[in-house]
Amino acid sequence: MVGTQHNKKILLIGLGGFGRNHLRAWCEMGMREALYVAELEPERLEECRIVGIAETRIAPDYCAFLDQVDVVDIVTPSTSHFELCKEALLRGKDVFVEKPMTMTSREAQALADIVSETGPILQVGYYYRHHPVSQNLKHMIRAGTLGALRYLSGHFMGFKRARTDVGVTHTDGIHFLDLFNSLVGSPPERVYAETRDHFKRGMEDWSIVLFNYPDGTVAKVESGYIQPGRWHDKVVPNAMTTKEIFVCGSEATIEVDFETENFVMHRVRHEFQQTTWVPVRDLSQTINVGTASPLQMICAELREFLSCTDTRKRPNCDVIASGVVLAKLMEAIYESAKHGVPIPLQWTPAETTSFRG
């Protein structure tokens, strides 16, 4: 499906595993003729030629194109995100960057300061926020369909290659950390984490993170490379995966499997009857809320990004909500895992309200 045409010139930096998906997404959106691509590995640039990117718009050095474009899409190793974002923003470019935005909260705040002072758009790539399942679930929570939120649980795990730039919480679990903050409507006030580095790489390959939110909601996110996944991964070759969440309320519970796009509502509440609390069951039903492939989710977030560059409206996954907050949260997770204690979190008013809307 070809999307709405824009007159902006786009620089895609990085054609690694996920960068190739961004290349396909831009082409799917009808932006091939506006696209410039930079990639250090010469063999990866062949993919640009296959999809019809002109030779004059392909280069190993992004600096060759930075002054010619309006927006920059950064899909490089996480350790390079800060410097690339900073340079592009200071050159007046709107930026889309894959998660995590930065490796530290200090870097994240530095980018937030640039955005605040000079006004560019900066959107972070958390594509599960753009899945129809997530959007419908958020609407149901806001409408009170589930009653009061009580517990959220997420599993983002499965046998696959271990990334070399960040640990598994920072690459996989962080998707659901961001999604849960969005669903609850605030960042957590306390975090406790356990992590393990079975591969002895200096980065965790397994983690469980517990959150307490200000409204009393508790959340858990489990991630790892050592647990078996239920399904063949749609994005990572030769990998197994489980990507599922449970959102439990006082009136109903939602069960979601992102891989099968199965969305089940259990209308179950508990009542005190004859000295004990018993479940009162109404209907459990599978609801069709829409489907989206990984490519379609990437297209959806890139369309939002382009729309924000036109309207100058703040993206949902902006520099605060999905940048500064997530960076501070990751640091608290690793501090908790290191010392074996819960870590309290303090937020500025801007950070507290960044998920609302």
Secondary structure in CASP SS format (residue, H / E / C, confidence):
PFRMAT SS
TARGET T0000
AUTHOR 0000-0000-0000
METHOD secondary structure of the structure
MODEL  1
M C 1.00
V C 1.00
G C 1.00
T C 1.00
Q C 1.00
H C 1.00
N C 1.00
K C 1.00
K C 1.00
I E 1.00
L E 1.00
L E 1.00
I E 1.00
G C 1.00
L C 1.00
G C 1.00
G C 1.00
F C 1.00
G H 1.00
R H 1.00
N H 1.00
H H 1.00
L H 1.00
R H 1.00
A H 1.00
W H 1.00
C H 1.00
E H 1.00
M C 1.00
G C 1.00
M C 1.00
R H 1.00
E H 1.00
A H 1.00
L E 1.00
Y E 1.00
V E 1.00
A E 1.00
E C 1.00
L C 1.00
E C 1.00
P H 1.00
E H 1.00
R H 1.00
L H 1.00
E H 1.00
E H 1.00
C H 1.00
R H 1.00
I H 1.00
V C 1.00
G C 1.00
I C 1.00
A C 1.00
E H 1.00
T H 1.00
R H 1.00
I E 1.00
A E 1.00
P C 1.00
D C 1.00
Y H 1.00
C H 1.00
A H 1.00
F C 1.00
L H 1.00
D H 1.00
Q H 1.00
V C 1.00
D C 1.00
V E 1.00
V E 1.00
D E 1.00
I E 1.00
V C 1.00
T C 1.00
P C 1.00
S H 1.00
T H 1.00
S H 1.00
H H 1.00
F H 1.00
E H 1.00
L H 1.00
C H 1.00
K H 1.00
E H 1.00
A H 1.00
L H 1.00
L H 1.00
R C 1.00
G C 1.00
K C 1.00
D E 1.00
V E 1.00
F E 1.00
V E 1.00
E E 1.00
K C 1.00
P C 1.00
M C 1.00
T C 1.00
M C 1.00
T C 1.00
S H 1.00
R H 1.00
E H 1.00
A H 1.00
Q H 1.00
A H 1.00
L H 1.00
A H 1.00
D H 1.00
I H 1.00
V H 1.00
S H 1.00
E H 1.00
T H 1.00
G C 1.00
P C 1.00
I C 1.00
L E 1.00
Q E 1.00
V E 1.00
G E 1.00
Y C 1.00
Y H 1.00
Y H 1.00
R H 1.00
H H 1.00
H C 1.00
P H 1.00
V H 1.00
S H 1.00
Q H 1.00
N H 1.00
L H 1.00
K H 1.00
H H 1.00
M H 1.00
I H 1.00
R H 1.00
A H 1.00
G C 1.00
T C 1.00
L C 1.00
G C 1.00
A C 1.00
L E 1.00
R E 1.00
Y E 1.00
L E 1.00
S E 1.00
G E 1.00
H E 1.00
F E 1.00
M E 1.00
G C 1.00
F C 1.00
K C 1.00
R C 1.00
A C 1.00
R C 1.00
T C 1.00
D C 1.00
V C 1.00
G C 1.00
V H 1.00
T H 1.00
H H 1.00
T H 1.00
D H 1.00
G H 1.00
I H 1.00
H H 1.00
F H 1.00
L H 1.00
D H 1.00
L H 1.00
F H 1.00
N H 1.00
S H 1.00
L H 1.00
V H 1.00
G C 1.00
S C 1.00
P C 1.00
P C 1.00
E C 1.00
R E 1.00
V E 1.00
Y E 1.00
A E 1.00
E E 1.00
T E 1.00
R E 1.00
D C 1.00
H C 1.00
F C 1.00
K C 1.00
R C 1.00
G C 1.00
M C 1.00
E C 1.00
D C 1.00
W E 1.00
S E 1.00
I E 1.00
V E 1.00
L E 1.00
F E 1.00
N E 1.00
Y C 1.00
P C 1.00
D C 1.00
G C 1.00
T C 1.00
V E 1.00
A E 1.00
K E 1.00
V E 1.00
E E 1.00
S E 1.00
G E 1.00
Y C 1.00
I C 1.00
Q C 1.00
P C 1.00
G C 1.00
R C 1.00
W E 1.00
H E 1.00
D C 1.00
K C 1.00
V C 1.00
V C 1.00
P C 1.00
N C 1.00
A C 1.00
M E 1.00
T E 1.00
T E 1.00
K E 1.00
E E 1.00
I E 1.00
F E 1.00
V E 1.00
C E 1.00
G E 1.00
S C 1.00
E C 1.00
A C 1.00
T E 1.00
I E 1.00
E E 1.00
V E 1.00
D E 1.00
F C 1.00
E C 1.00
T C 1.00
E C 1.00
N E 1.00
F E 1.00
V E 1.00
M E 1.00
H E 1.00
R E 1.00
V E 1.00
R E 1.00
H E 1.00
E E 1.00
F E 1.00
Q E 1.00
Q C 1.00
T C 1.00
T E 1.00
W E 1.00
V E 1.00
P E 1.00
V E 1.00
R E 1.00
D E 1.00
L E 1.00
S E 1.00
Q E 1.00
T E 1.00
I C 1.00
N C 1.00
V C 1.00
G C 1.00
T C 1.00
A C 1.00
S C 1.00
P H 1.00
L H 1.00
Q H 1.00
M H 1.00
I H 1.00
C H 1.00
A H 1.00
E H 1.00
L H 1.00
R H 1.00
E H 1.00
F H 1.00
L H 1.00
S H 1.00
C H 1.00
T H 1.00
D H 1.00
T H 1.00
R C 1.00
K C 1.00
R C 1.00
P C 1.00
N C 1.00
C C 1.00
D E 1.00
V C 1.00
I H 1.00
A H 1.00
S H 1.00
G H 1.00
V H 1.00
V H 1.00
L H 1.00
A H 1.00
K H 1.00
L H 1.00
M H 1.00
E H 1.00
A H 1.00
I H 1.00
Y H 1.00
E H 1.00
S H 1.00
A H 1.00
K H 1.00
H H 1.00
G C 1.00
V C 1.00
P C 1.00
I E 1.00
P E 1.00
L C 1.00
Q C 1.00
W C 1.00
T C 1.00
P H 1.00
A H 1.00
E H 1.00
T H 1.00
T C 1.00
S C 1.00
F C 1.00
R C 1.00
G C 1.00
END
